C-alpha cells in the first residue's frame, strides 16, 4: 500500500505525501499496477508481470 511506502520513506527522512508517492510509483515502477478497492490517495499496488512469468 502507498501508506506503507510513505512510512518506510519517513524512516530515511524522506517526507512524501501519498499523492507524491503514487506519482513516483506510477512513473518509475512499471511492473506494478493499481489494484485499489477504494477512491483516493490510499492506493494499493500489486506486482504485475504481463508475460505471465515467461522470459
PDB file of N, CA, C and O in Angstrom:
ATOM      1  N   UNK A   1       0.834  -1.178   0.000  1.00  0.00           N
ATOM      2  CA  UNK A   1       0.000   0.000   0.000  1.00  0.00           C
ATOM      3  C   UNK A   1       0.880   1.244   0.000  1.00  0.00           C
ATOM      4  O   UNK A   1       2.008   1.229   0.494  1.00  0.00           O
ATOM      5  N   UNK A   2       0.352   2.293  -0.552  1.00  0.00           N
ATOM      6  CA  UNK A   2       1.090   3.548  -0.600  1.00  0.00           C
ATOM      7  C   UNK A   2       1.407   4.041   0.803  1.00  0.00           C
ATOM      8  O   UNK A   2       2.469   4.621   1.026  1.00  0.00           O
ATOM      9  N   UNK A   3       0.512   3.822   1.745  1.00  0.00           N
ATOM     10  CA  UNK A   3       0.736   4.261   3.127  1.00  0.00           C
ATOM     11  C   UNK A   3       1.996   3.608   3.682  1.00  0.00           C
ATOM     12  O   UNK A   3       2.803   4.278   4.326  1.00  0.00           O
ATOM     13  N   UNK A   4       2.175   2.323   3.444  1.00  0.00           N
ATOM     14  CA  UNK A   4       3.364   1.611   3.925  1.00  0.00           C
ATOM     15  C   UNK A   4       4.629   2.161   3.277  1.00  0.00           C
ATOM     16  O   UNK A   4       5.655   2.308   3.941  1.00  0.00           O
ATOM     17  N   UNK A   5       4.560   2.462   1.998  1.00  0.00           N
ATOM     18  CA  UNK A   5       5.696   3.010   1.270  1.00  0.00           C
ATOM     19  C   UNK A   5       6.112   4.356   1.869  1.00  0.00           C
ATOM     20  O   UNK A   5       7.300   4.601   2.078  1.00  0.00           O
ATOM     21  N   UNK A   6       5.138   5.225   2.144  1.00  0.00           N
ATOM     22  CA  UNK A   6       5.419   6.539   2.718  1.00  0.00           C
ATOM     23  C   UNK A   6       6.008   6.395   4.127  1.00  0.00           C
ATOM     24  O   UNK A   6       6.923   7.134   4.488  1.00  0.00           O
ATOM     25  N   UNK A   7       5.501   5.466   4.911  1.00  0.00           N
ATOM     26  CA  UNK A   7       6.034   5.245   6.258  1.00  0.00           C
ATOM     27  C   UNK A   7       7.478   4.758   6.206  1.00  0.00           C
ATOM     28  O   UNK A   7       8.302   5.176   7.019  1.00  0.00           O
ATOM     29  N   UNK A   8       7.789   3.885   5.263  1.00  0.00           N
ATOM     30  CA  UNK A   8       9.168   3.410   5.119  1.00  0.00           C
ATOM     31  C   UNK A   8      10.093   4.530   4.659  1.00  0.00           C
ATOM     32  O   UNK A   8      11.229   4.616   5.125  1.00  0.00           O
ATOM     33  N   UNK A   9       9.635   5.381   3.766  1.00  0.00           N
ATOM     34  CA  UNK A   9      10.444   6.522   3.341  1.00  0.00           C
ATOM     35  C   UNK A   9      10.743   7.454   4.511  1.00  0.00           C
ATOM     36  O   UNK A   9      11.850   7.981   4.618  1.00  0.00           O
ATOM     37  N   UNK A  10       9.773   7.656   5.377  1.00  0.00           N
ATOM     38  CA  UNK A  10       9.945   8.552   6.527  1.00  0.00           C
ATOM     39  C   UNK A  10      11.054   8.067   7.459  1.00  0.00           C
ATOM     40  O   UNK A  10      11.697   8.880   8.122  1.00  0.00           O
ATOM     41  N   UNK A  11      11.283   6.776   7.519  1.00  0.00           N
ATOM     42  CA  UNK A  11      12.358   6.235   8.354  1.00  0.00           C
ATOM     43  C   UNK A  11      13.724   6.712   7.866  1.00  0.00           C
ATOM     44  O   UNK A  11      14.688   6.731   8.630  1.00  0.00           O
ATOM     45  N   UNK A  12      13.803   7.098   6.592  1.00  0.00           N
ATOM     46  CA  UNK A  12      15.053   7.580   5.994  1.00  0.00           C
ATOM     47  C   UNK A  12      14.999   9.086   5.727  1.00  0.00           C
ATOM     48  O   UNK A  12      15.743   9.614   4.900  1.00  0.00           O
ATOM     49  N   UNK A  13      14.097   9.767   6.449  1.00  0.00           N
ATOM     50  CA  UNK A  13      13.941  11.227   6.374  1.00  0.00           C
ATOM     51  C   UNK A  13      13.479  11.730   5.013  1.00  0.00           C
ATOM     52  O   UNK A  13      13.782  12.864   4.643  1.00  0.00           O
ATOM     53  N   UNK A  14      12.758  10.917   4.272  1.00  0.00           N
ATOM     54  CA  UNK A  14      12.098  11.360   3.049  1.00  0.00           C
ATOM     55  C   UNK A  14      10.620  11.522   3.388  1.00  0.00           C
ATOM     56  O   UNK A  14       9.910  10.536   3.586  1.00  0.00           O
ATOM     57  N   UNK A  15      10.171  12.745   3.453  1.00  0.00           N
ATOM     58  CA  UNK A  15       8.786  13.021   3.823  1.00  0.00           C
ATOM     59  C   UNK A  15       7.999  13.312   2.552  1.00  0.00           C
ATOM     60  O   UNK A  15       8.133  14.382   1.958  1.00  0.00           O
ATOM     61  N   UNK A  16       7.181  12.355   2.144  1.00  0.00           N
ATOM     62  CA  UNK A  16       6.365  12.473   0.938  1.00  0.00           C
ATOM     63  C   UNK A  16       4.893  12.381   1.315  1.00  0.00           C
ATOM     64  O   UNK A  16       4.523  11.732   2.293  1.00  0.00           O
ATOM     65  N   UNK A  17       4.076  13.034   0.532  1.00  0.00           N
ATOM     66  CA  UNK A  17       2.636  12.864   0.673  1.00  0.00           C
ATOM     67  C   UNK A  17       2.236  11.583  -0.054  1.00  0.00           C
ATOM     68  O   UNK A  17       3.012  11.029  -0.832  1.00  0.00           O
ATOM     69  N   UNK A  18       1.028  11.127   0.207  1.00  0.00           N
ATOM     70  CA  UNK A  18       0.535   9.943  -0.501  1.00  0.00           C
ATOM     71  C   UNK A  18       0.476  10.211  -1.998  1.00  0.00           C
ATOM     72  O   UNK A  18       0.786   9.330  -2.799  1.00  0.00           O
ATOM     73  N   UNK A  19       0.082  11.417  -2.379  1.00  0.00           N
ATOM     74  CA  UNK A  19      -0.011  11.765  -3.800  1.00  0.00           C
ATOM     75  C   UNK A  19       1.363  11.724  -4.461  1.00  0.00           C
ATOM     76  O   UNK A  19       1.491  11.214  -5.574  1.00  0.00           O
ATOM     77  N   UNK A  20       2.393  12.252  -3.798  1.00  0.00           N
ATOM     78  CA  UNK A  20       3.752  12.216  -4.346  1.00  0.00           C
ATOM     79  C   UNK A  20       4.230  10.781  -4.525  1.00  0.00           C
ATOM     80  O   UNK A  20       4.838  10.445  -5.541  1.00  0.00           O
ATOM     81  N   UNK A  21       3.954   9.937  -3.533  1.00  0.00           N
ATOM     82  CA  UNK A  21       4.362   8.535  -3.604  1.00  0.00           C
ATOM     83  C   UNK A  21       3.647   7.815  -4.749  1.00  0.00           C
ATOM     84  O   UNK A  21       4.271   7.044  -5.478  1.00  0.00           O
ATOM     85  N   UNK A  22       2.354   8.060  -4.911  1.00  0.00           N
ATOM     86  CA  UNK A  22       1.599   7.436  -6.003  1.00  0.00           C
ATOM     87  C   UNK A  22       2.161   7.844  -7.355  1.00  0.00           C
ATOM     88  O   UNK A  22       2.313   7.008  -8.246  1.00  0.00           O
ATOM     89  N   UNK A  23       2.468   9.122  -7.511  1.00  0.00           N
ATOM     90  CA  UNK A  23       3.022   9.595  -8.779  1.00  0.00           C
ATOM     91  C   UNK A  23       4.362   8.931  -9.070  1.00  0.00           C
ATOM     92  O   UNK A  23       4.621   8.536 -10.206  1.00  0.00           O
ATOM     93  N   UNK A  24       5.214   8.805  -8.059  1.00  0.00           N
ATOM     94  CA  UNK A  24       6.523   8.172  -8.248  1.00  0.00           C
ATOM     95  C   UNK A  24       6.351   6.710  -8.653  1.00  0.00           C
ATOM     96  O   UNK A  24       7.024   6.232  -9.567  1.00  0.00           O
ATOM     97  N   UNK A  25       5.462   6.010  -7.981  1.00  0.00           N
ATOM     98  CA  UNK A  25       5.223   4.602  -8.307  1.00  0.00           C
ATOM     99  C   UNK A  25       4.722   4.464  -9.744  1.00  0.00           C
ATOM    100  O   UNK A  25       5.188   3.598 -10.484  1.00  0.00           O
ATOM    101  N   UNK A  26       3.776   5.314 -10.138  1.00  0.00           N
ATOM    102  CA  UNK A  26       3.222   5.238 -11.485  1.00  0.00           C
ATOM    103  C   UNK A  26       4.270   5.510 -12.565  1.00  0.00           C
ATOM    104  O   UNK A  26       4.236   4.892 -13.629  1.00  0.00           O
ATOM    105  N   UNK A  27       5.195   6.426 -12.299  1.00  0.00           N
ATOM    106  CA  UNK A  27       6.192   6.805 -13.298  1.00  0.00           C
ATOM    107  C   UNK A  27       7.358   5.827 -13.350  1.00  0.00           C
ATOM    108  O   UNK A  27       7.779   5.430 -14.436  1.00  0.00           O
ATOM    109  N   UNK A  28       7.881   5.437 -12.205  1.00  0.00           N
ATOM    110  CA  UNK A  28       9.147   4.698 -12.158  1.00  0.00           C
ATOM    111  C   UNK A  28       9.027   3.197 -11.902  1.00  0.00           C
ATOM    112  O   UNK A  28      10.003   2.471 -12.093  1.00  0.00           O
ATOM    113  N   UNK A  29       7.882   2.720 -11.483  1.00  0.00           N
ATOM    114  CA  UNK A  29       7.714   1.299 -11.194  1.00  0.00           C
ATOM    115  C   UNK A  29       6.720   0.689 -12.183  1.00  0.00           C
ATOM    116  O   UNK A  29       5.555   0.471 -11.853  1.00  0.00           O
ATOM    117  N   UNK A  30       7.188   0.422 -13.377  1.00  0.00           N
ATOM    118  CA  UNK A  30       6.300  -0.051 -14.440  1.00  0.00           C
ATOM    119  C   UNK A  30       5.795  -1.465 -14.210  1.00  0.00           C
ATOM    120  O   UNK A  30       4.839  -1.880 -14.865  1.00  0.00           O
ATOM    121  N   UNK A  31       6.399  -2.212 -13.311  1.00  0.00           N
ATOM    122  CA  UNK A  31       5.980  -3.570 -13.033  1.00  0.00           C
ATOM    123  C   UNK A  31       4.870  -3.668 -12.007  1.00  0.00           C
ATOM    124  O   UNK A  31       4.523  -4.770 -11.581  1.00  0.00           O
ATOM    125  N   UNK A  32       4.302  -2.536 -11.597  1.00  0.00           N
ATOM    126  CA  UNK A  32       3.221  -2.536 -10.622  1.00  0.00           C
ATOM    127  C   UNK A  32       1.955  -1.984 -11.265  1.00  0.00           C
ATOM    128  O   UNK A  32       2.013  -1.098 -12.118  1.00  0.00           O
ATOM    129  N   UNK A  33       0.813  -2.518 -10.847  1.00  0.00           N
ATOM    130  CA  UNK A  33      -0.448  -1.957 -11.316  1.00  0.00           C
ATOM    131  C   UNK A  33      -1.342  -1.674 -10.121  1.00  0.00           C
ATOM    132  O   UNK A  33      -1.225  -2.304  -9.070  1.00  0.00           O
ATOM    133  N   UNK A  34      -2.224  -0.727 -10.302  1.00  0.00           N
ATOM    134  CA  UNK A  34      -3.124  -0.286  -9.239  1.00  0.00           C
ATOM    135  C   UNK A  34      -4.254  -1.293  -9.078  1.00  0.00           C
ATOM    136  O   UNK A  34      -4.987  -1.560 -10.031  1.00  0.00           O
ATOM    137  N   UNK A  35      -4.401  -1.852  -7.883  1.00  0.00           N
ATOM    138  CA  UNK A  35      -5.480  -2.796  -7.586  1.00  0.00           C
ATOM    139  C   UNK A  35      -6.328  -2.292  -6.418  1.00  0.00           C
ATOM    140  O   UNK A  35      -6.922  -3.079  -5.681  1.00  0.00           O
ATOM    141  N   UNK A  36      -6.375  -0.974  -6.263  1.00  0.00           N
ATOM    142  CA  UNK A  36      -7.102  -0.361  -5.152  1.00  0.00           C
ATOM    143  C   UNK A  36      -8.590  -0.684  -5.221  1.00  0.00           C
ATOM    144  O   UNK A  36      -9.167  -0.818  -6.300  1.00  0.00           O
ATOM    145  N   UNK A  37      -9.188  -0.802  -4.055  1.00  0.00           N
ATOM    146  CA  UNK A  37     -10.621  -1.061  -3.970  1.00  0.00           C
ATOM    147  C   UNK A  37     -11.377   0.162  -3.471  1.00  0.00           C
ATOM    148  O   UNK A  37     -12.595   0.109  -3.300  1.00  0.00           O
ATOM    149  N   UNK A  38     -10.669   1.262  -3.235  1.00  0.00           N
ATOM    150  CA  UNK A  38     -11.313   2.481  -2.758  1.00  0.00           C
ATOM    151  C   UNK A  38     -10.739   3.676  -3.515  1.00  0.00           C
ATOM    152  O   UNK A  38      -9.654   3.593  -4.091  1.00  0.00           O
ATOM    153  N   UNK A  39     -11.463   4.766  -3.508  1.00  0.00           N
ATOM    154  CA  UNK A  39     -11.033   6.003  -4.157  1.00  0.00           C
ATOM    155  C   UNK A  39     -10.089   6.763  -3.240  1.00  0.00           C
ATOM    156  O   UNK A  39     -10.099   6.562  -2.026  1.00  0.00           O
ATOM    157  N   UNK A  40      -9.277   7.632  -3.816  1.00  0.00           N
ATOM    158  CA  UNK A  40      -8.408   8.492  -3.021  1.00  0.00           C
ATOM    159  C   UNK A  40      -6.944   8.119  -3.172  1.00  0.00           C
ATOM    160  O   UNK A  40      -6.571   7.331  -4.041  1.00  0.00           O
ATOM    161  N   UNK A  41      -6.123   8.701  -2.308  1.00  0.00           N
ATOM    162  CA  UNK A  41      -4.685   8.518  -2.399  1.00  0.00           C
ATOM    163  C   UNK A  41      -4.162   7.305  -1.632  1.00  0.00           C
ATOM    164  O   UNK A  41      -2.993   6.949  -1.778  1.00  0.00           O
ATOM    165  N   UNK A  42      -4.994   6.668  -0.826  1.00  0.00           N
ATOM    166  CA  UNK A  42      -4.578   5.446  -0.117  1.00  0.00           C
ATOM    167  C   UNK A  42      -4.748   4.277  -1.075  1.00  0.00           C
ATOM    168  O   UNK A  42      -5.720   3.525  -1.002  1.00  0.00           O
ATOM    169  N   UNK A  43      -3.786   4.143  -1.969  1.00  0.00           N
ATOM    170  CA  UNK A  43      -3.891   3.155  -3.036  1.00  0.00           C
ATOM    171  C   UNK A  43      -3.081   1.904  -2.727  1.00  0.00           C
ATOM    172  O   UNK A  43      -2.187   1.915  -1.880  1.00  0.00           O
ATOM    173  N   UNK A  44      -3.412   0.828  -3.432  1.00  0.00           N
ATOM    174  CA  UNK A  44      -2.718  -0.444  -3.302  1.00  0.00           C
ATOM    175  C   UNK A  44      -2.182  -0.832  -4.672  1.00  0.00           C
ATOM    176  O   UNK A  44      -2.921  -0.849  -5.656  1.00  0.00           O
ATOM    177  N   UNK A  45      -0.890  -1.143  -4.729  1.00  0.00           N
ATOM    178  CA  UNK A  45      -0.263  -1.573  -5.973  1.00  0.00           C
ATOM    179  C   UNK A  45       0.177  -3.016  -5.825  1.00  0.00           C
ATOM    180  O   UNK A  45       0.568  -3.453  -4.743  1.00  0.00           O
ATOM    181  N   UNK A  46       0.108  -3.746  -6.918  1.00  0.00           N
ATOM    182  CA  UNK A  46       0.497  -5.153  -6.930  1.00  0.00           C
ATOM    183  C   UNK A  46       1.521  -5.364  -8.037  1.00  0.00           C
ATOM    184  O   UNK A  46       1.416  -4.780  -9.115  1.00  0.00           O
ATOM    185  N   UNK A  47       2.509  -6.205  -7.759  1.00  0.00           N
ATOM    186  CA  UNK A  47       3.496  -6.548  -8.767  1.00  0.00           C
ATOM    187  C   UNK A  47       2.792  -7.234  -9.924  1.00  0.00           C
ATOM    188  O   UNK A  47       1.994  -8.149  -9.723  1.00  0.00           O
ATOM    189  N   UNK A  48       3.091  -6.789 -11.129  1.00  0.00           N
ATOM    190  CA  UNK A  48       2.394  -7.262 -12.317  1.00  0.00           C
ATOM    191  C   UNK A  48       3.412  -7.732 -13.339  1.00  0.00           C
ATOM    192  O   UNK A  48       4.381  -7.029 -13.624  1.00  0.00           O
ATOM    193  N   UNK A  49       3.199  -8.917 -13.891  1.00  0.00           N
ATOM    194  CA  UNK A  49       4.084  -9.456 -14.929  1.00  0.00           C
ATOM    195  C   UNK A  49       3.227  -9.744 -16.153  1.00  0.00           C
ATOM    196  O   UNK A  49       2.500 -10.737 -16.174  1.00  0.00           O
ATOM    197  N   UNK A  50       3.298  -8.888 -17.181  1.00  0.00           N
ATOM    198  CA  UNK A  50       2.451  -9.091 -18.344  1.00  0.00           C
ATOM    199  C   UNK A  50       2.810 -10.336 -19.150  1.00  0.00           C
ATOM    200  O   UNK A  50       2.018 -10.784 -19.979  1.00  0.00           O
ATOM    201  N   UNK A  51       4.004 -10.901 -18.914  1.00  0.00           N
ATOM    202  CA  UNK A  51       4.429 -12.095 -19.641  1.00  0.00           C
ATOM    203  C   UNK A  51       4.035 -13.381 -18.926  1.00  0.00           C
ATOM    204  O   UNK A  51       4.424 -14.470 -19.350  1.00  0.00           O
ATOM    205  N   UNK A  52       3.275 -13.267 -17.855  1.00  0.00           N
ATOM    206  CA  UNK A  52       2.818 -14.420 -17.089  1.00  0.00           C
ATOM    207  C   UNK A  52       3.990 -15.272 -16.587  1.00  0.00           C
ATOM    208  O   UNK A  52       3.906 -16.499 -16.525  1.00  0.00           O
ATOM    209  N   UNK A  53       5.072 -14.594 -16.233  1.00  0.00           N
ATOM    210  CA  UNK A  53       6.220 -15.303 -15.691  1.00  0.00           C
ATOM    211  C   UNK A  53       7.208 -15.808 -16.735  1.00  0.00           C
ATOM    212  O   UNK A  53       8.257 -16.344 -16.377  1.00  0.00           O
ATOM    213  N   UNK A  54       6.897 -15.648 -18.002  1.00  0.00           N
ATOM    214  CA  UNK A  54       7.785 -16.122 -19.052  1.00  0.00           C
ATOM    215  C   UNK A  54       8.963 -15.197 -19.296  1.00  0.00           C
ATOM    216  O   UNK A  54       8.969 -14.053 -18.841  1.00  0.00           O
ATOM    217  N   UNK A  55       9.957 -15.694 -20.013  1.00  0.00           N
ATOM    218  CA  UNK A  55      11.140 -14.887 -20.305  1.00  0.00           C
ATOM    219  C   UNK A  55      11.164 -14.509 -21.753  1.00  0.00           C
ATOM    220  O   UNK A  55      12.086 -13.826 -22.198  1.00  0.00           O
TER     221      UNK A  55
END
